[in-house]
Every structure is written in structure tokens, then in C-alpha cells.
Amino acid sequence: MIYRLLLILILAGNLFAVNGAQVAIYNGPGTWPEGITSFEKFCDWKGIAHEQVSPTDVNTVVLKDLYEGIFFPGGDAYYYKVAIDTNGLQSIRDLINGGGYYMGMCAGSYFACDSIEWEGGIYDYQLELFNGFARGAIDTIAPWPVYVMTDVTMNMNNPINAYSGGNESILYYGGPVYEPKPGQQMDTLATWDAWYNLPAIVNFSYGAGRVFFSGPHPETEEDSDRDGNNFADAYSDNGSDWPFLWSVMDWLMKKPITDPRFWINEFHYDDHGADANEFVELIVPDSFTDFVNLHLILYDGSTGLQYADHVGSTFTTGTTQDGFTLISKNIAGLLDGMAGFALVYQNNVIQFLSYEGSFVAVDGPASGLTSSDIGLMEDGTDSEGLSLQLSGTGDTYRSFTWNTPSTQTTGQTNNNTQLDQALPVMLLTFKGAQEESGIKLVWKTASEIENLGFIIERRDEFSVSYEQIAHYNNDLALRGAGNSNYVNEYVFVDADIVGGKEYFYRLLQEDYSGQINIIGELNISASPIIPNQTALLPNYPNPFNPSTVISYRLDHSSKVQLNIFDLQGRHIRTLEKSVQEAGEYSVRFNGRGLSSGIYYVRLQTDKRIFSRKMMLLR
């Protein structure tokens, strides 16, 4: 009764002034505030006028007369269902059917489907823009309400993905798989890597309008504050998902598909004499024309203060290739020592790079942000005419790798003594993380041309030279795919590590001609090896029939859930659900009545989630 009264009070009047804008952003009971803020910041970056609307607004105004489209954020779709009446539902349909658009993130997409499966229950919803199921949450990725980063693979045949790098790492927070019923048309934009490559992001037409659904949350920026909130900022999405949303909005608004991808491509700041030919080169899409709102802000790393501002319109245009244009500017007086660049468009920081160390900006557009050190430097001993420059192939910054000083290619595509910007291997991702078995390196390629295989080199923080620790000749898992135009994933575990050290890795590739190229670099700090740290230990026996003992260790008092799932992600059994003190625990799992196959045990604490694979053999 109290809830109903509260809902009546909330819906009693308009919460927001309704003036009209390009997109209406729904804000009512059950909406996720951070999702709304993130999308508003994205709209500011894209230059889209937006306005919040309440349930009463949706139920009473004629949306199609005021807005081009409407955005429903993540949250709890049940409350959307309660708050929006039949008039509001029809107003939304009329807006889209008349040529507008609907954008639903997670709960916003659940709300727009006619059938929802949520944790085993089936529910009917009335907006019915999509004749099909939204099935969630996907426990294999994360059980509700846990949120994690997850990978999706982009469908490169979808025109919206014309500028996509092939995959994205996006926040998962209870989103669904989309399953159309007979007669429902649907185009897939991305699929869940961790859930049978089923649809994760989709788009389709509705009458004369267009609809976009996303199970994950590309509107949030995990490693940046430009989305206006700090939700999940401890995670990293290896870049940004906003360029993808930029293209999505172009499609929804029936504009040519464009892309905001800009990056710093080459620069020179220090040589052996009086520094000469100092410059910075940028990459911009060849369709980009708004140079007066593009700025390169120079920062002093010792103070965190900006010391110069160079407007994009003062740069010189160079080569145009593959949909991108190189622009450059001679900038005398680039600081030696720790310093950096913030590439800024419409007062939003696109990129914040530094050399000779990382620092936090204390003023200007990058204020409060930590720079990303490129990991290389010019030490004042190099001859004139060299520069630091990217090499690789692709259409996003993370597809490329910084290389040691090479011959300057100002205004031209980079072509140095190490690499060309058209490599035999197009690297999508190169990631590393520490596990119990060591440091696990994982990389994905979008395509390969005459690729024999990979070589891994490593050095620690006390060494200046790299040593080879793995070669495709000795490890079959590192052999290349030869010629491939599809995504391949490779894994290597470096078990020979010492806790507390920082390790630097280089990923090399050798082609059929014997040419060896550096295609990726990263550094990882190995955590001190703590014998009693929280861990899910190997079960014994494994394989088992019919029972096995599952052991785990807690280094602090925590809420604990210990669950068993099958290979399809279906929950089989809860073995433990309580608050437990620090210590070691063992639970016997009996698989009597279950069929042979792979099962997963998942330990969830208040800080982390652990999982292991088990095999039941009959």
C-alpha cells in the first residue's frame, strides 16, 4: 500500500519541463541514475539536444510532436511497465512508427519486448516493439545483480559497424539475449562471446522508424569520468564504446554513418642537440570538418598543469587513406621529461597520453584524469629527424603500438624501420591478468596474412633488455592461422613469475618471409604471493563420479555463495550461502542424478567471483 501511494505521488505531475528536443530521456521509478547521466554526457559529446521526461509526460504529451526519438535506460523494467499506461505506450509506438526511433539499454530493451524471461519466469509486456523474447540474466557472464566487463564480437556485415574494430569490452549488468519470434525481422550488431555467440546488441525497423536494443551498457565509460559518474570506474573497457554509439545514433537518426575516432599518431620532442623539428601528428576521420572545436592541450607532467592549447584548424592536412586524414603541426618547445597531450573535442577528452611517466591533470579539460604513458621515450641521445610513432593496422587507436624512435613521417602514414602501419596481423586486443597459475596473456586478431606464429618476450622492472620466453616453434598454441579474415584468440600463461615484480611483455609476429614485427606491448604488476589469499581451489577428484570435494579459502570475513552451473549456464545447486569468517572451507558436491559432462563451480565473495571447471564422468 505504501509503495502504491508513493508511485501515485511520483506520477501525479510532470517532474520535468517539457520543451522538446532531439531525444527524450525517460526518468521515472526504477530507472538507473548512472545510466541516464552517462547517456546525457554522450549526447553532449555527440551534439544531440536532449531532455528528460517523466512517466506523466510520456502518458500525456504527444511525443512525436516534440522529439525525434526516445531513450529508455537500464534499471528495472517492471517499474516501467507499471508507470507507463496505454496512452503512453501508444504515444511511444506512434513516435517510432512515424519515423522516430527507440533506444533501449538493458531494462529499456526488456520493456520494449513482448515476452521476457527473467531468472526462469516468463512475463508478458505491452509495448511490443519487438515480437520476441529478451532472456536474462546471463549467469554465465554474471548472476544478477553482479556487474562485470564482458566481450562482444561485432557483426562486421552490419553497416552500423563500418568503423568498428571487431570487438568491444562492455559493462554487463543483467542484460538479455534477444530471440525473435517467427516474422520478426532483426539485425544483429554484436554477440556475446561468453554465451554461445548469441545476439547481445540488435537493431531493426518498426514502421517508418528504427529501434536499437543493447544488452550490455556501451553508454558507460569505465576508465574515464567523462560520463559524469564513477560507476564501475575500477574496470577498464580498453578504450571507449562511445564511438560505437556515435555510429548507432547516426543510424537511428537516418544520417550517414560517421565515426568520431581521433588519435595522436606521431610526435617528436627531444634529440641530441638543440631540439629540432618538434611536432605532433593526429589522425581524424576524412569526413571531419569541425576543426575549430578540436584542440590539442599540452600538459606539464611535473605540475599537472596545461601549458599550451593548439586548435585543430592550425594543423596542416596531410595524406588521406582508408577513411582517415593525417594532420600535423610543428610545435617548438615540447617539454622534455614527463609531459603529455590531451586530445579534446567539444571540451570532451578523447585521449590523454603522456611520455616518461603518468600523471594527473589538475586543470583544463583533462582535470582529474590520469594520463596513459605510451611506455617509450626520446632520451636526448637520438639524432635529428626521428620520432615516436604508432605502427599496426586498424581503425581505432588500440589497434596500434608505439615504437622506438624511427624516421619521421610527418603528414604521411607511418613507415619506420621496425613496422609499417599495414601489418600482416591486425591485432584486436592484447590483455594480461594474474591468476594462481601465473600471468595469463590473451590476444585476439581480426585478420592474419601469411602469419607463421607468435613470439613472446619479457623483461622485469630491473632489466633493460627483453628475453624470449615463448616461441611458436615450441608451443603449438602460438602458431598462427596463416591467412584468416575471422577473429582468432590466443592464450599463453607465464608461470615463471615472482610476486611483487612488474613485468613488461612484447608480443611479436613472424610472417612467411621471416619478417618479425612487434604488434603489442603491455606491463603487469604481479601481486605479492600471499599463501592465504582468497581463492577457489581445485576440486578433488576431477573428473569425479559421483562426488567431489570443493575447497576454498577466505582472507577476510565475507558473504559467500557457492553455486554449481551446467555448461549452458543453468543453475544446478547452491552449496553454500552465508557469511563466513576468514579460513579454509570444504564442501562435498554429489552429482548423483546428473548426466556426464562439464559443470562449473562458482565462488562469489563480496569482492570477487571465482570459477572452475569440473567434469562428471559416468
C-alpha positions, 0 to 999 in steps of 0.5 A: 500500500505504501509503495502504491501511494508513493508511485501515485505521488511520483506520477501525479505531475510532470517532474520535468519541463517539457520543451522538446528536443532531439531525444527524450530521456525517460526518468521515472521509478526504477530507472538507473541514475548512472545510466541516464547521466552517462547517456546525457554526457554522450549526447553532449559529446555527440551534439544531440539536444536532449531532455528528460521526461517523466512517466506523466509526460510520456502518458500525456504529451504527444511525443512525436510532436516534440522529439525525434526519438526516445531513450529508455535506460537500464534499471528495472523494467517492471517499474516501467511497465507499471508507470507507463499506461496505454496512452503512453505506450501508444504515444511511444509506438506512434513516435517510432512508427512515424519515423522516430526511433527507440533506444533501449539499454538493458531494462529499456530493451526488456520493456520494449519486448513482448515476452521476457524471461527473467531468472526462469519466469516468463512475463508478458509486456505491452509495448511490443516493439519487438515480437520476441523474447529478451532472456536474462540474466546471463549467469554465465557472464554474471548472476544478477545483480553482479556487474562485470566487463564482458566481450562482444564480437561485432557483426562486421556485415552490419553497416552500423559497424563500418568503423568498428574494430571487431570487438568491444569490452562492455559493462554487463549488468543483467542484460538479455539475449534477444530471440525473435519470434517467427516474422520478426525481422532483426539485425544483429550488431554484436554477440556475446562471446561468453554465451554461445555467440548469441545476439547481445546488441540488435537493431531493426525497423518498426514502421517508418522508424528504427529501434536499437536494443543493447544488452550490455551498457556501451553508454558507460565509460569505465576508465574515464569520468567523462560520463559524469559518474564513477560507476564501475570506474575500477574496470577498464573497457580498453578504450571507449564504446562511445564511438560505437554509439556515435555510429548507432545514433547516426543510424537511428537518426537516418544520417550517414554513418560517421565515426568520431575516432581521433588519435595522436599518431606521431610526435617528436620532442627531444634529440641530441642537440638543440631540439629540432623539428618538434611536432605532433601528428593526429589522425581524424576521420576524412569526413571531419570538418569541425576543426575549430572545436578540436584542440590539442592541450599540452600538459606539464607532467611535473605540475599537472598543469596545461601549458599550451592549447593548439586548435585543430584548424592550425594543423596542416592536412596531410595524406588521406587513406582508408577513411582517415586524414593525417594532420600535423603541426610543428610545435617548438618547445615540447617539454622534455621529461614527463609531459603529455597531450590531451586530445579534446573535442567539444571540451570532451577528452578523447585521449590523454597520453603522456611520455616518461611517466603518468600523471594527473591533470589538475586543470583544463579539460583533462582535470582529474584524469590520469594520463596513459604513458605510451611506455617509450621515450626520446632520451636526448641521445637520438639524432635529428629527424626521428620520432615516436610513432604508432605502427599496426593496422586498424581503425581505432587507436588500440589497434596500434603500438608505439615504437622506438624512435624511427624516421619521421613521417610527418603528414604521411602514414607511418613507415619506420624501420621496425613496422609499417602501419599495414601489418600482416596481423591486425591485432584486436586486443592484447590483455594480461591478468594474474591468476594462481597459475601465473600471468595469463596473456590473451590476444585476439586478431581480426585478420592474419596474412601469411602469419607463421606464429607468435613470439613472446618476450619479457623483461622485469622492472630491473632489466633493460633488455627483453628475453624470449620466453615463448616461441611458436616453434615450441608451443603449438598454441602460438602458431598462427592461422596463416591467412584468416579474415575471422577473429582468432584468440590466443592464450599463453600463461607465464608461470615463471613469475615472482610476486611483487615484480612488474613485468613488461611483455612484447608480443611479436609476429613472424610472417612467411618471409621471416619478417618479425614485427612487434604488434603489442606491448603491455606491463603487469604488476604481479601481486605479492604471493600471499599463501592465504589469499582468497581463492577457489581451489581445485576440486578433488577428484576431477573428473569425479563420479559421483562426488567431489570435494570443493575447497576454498579459502577466505582472507577476510570475513565475507558473504559467500555463495557457492553455486554449481552451473551446467555448461549452458549456464543453468543453475544446478545447486547452491552449496553454500550461502552465508557469511563466513569468517576468514579460513579454509572451507570444504564442501562435498558436491554429489552429482548423483542424478546428473548426466556426464559432462562439464559443470562449473563451480562458482565462488562469489565473495563480496569482492570477487567471483571465482570459477572452475571447471569440473567434469562428471564422468559416468 
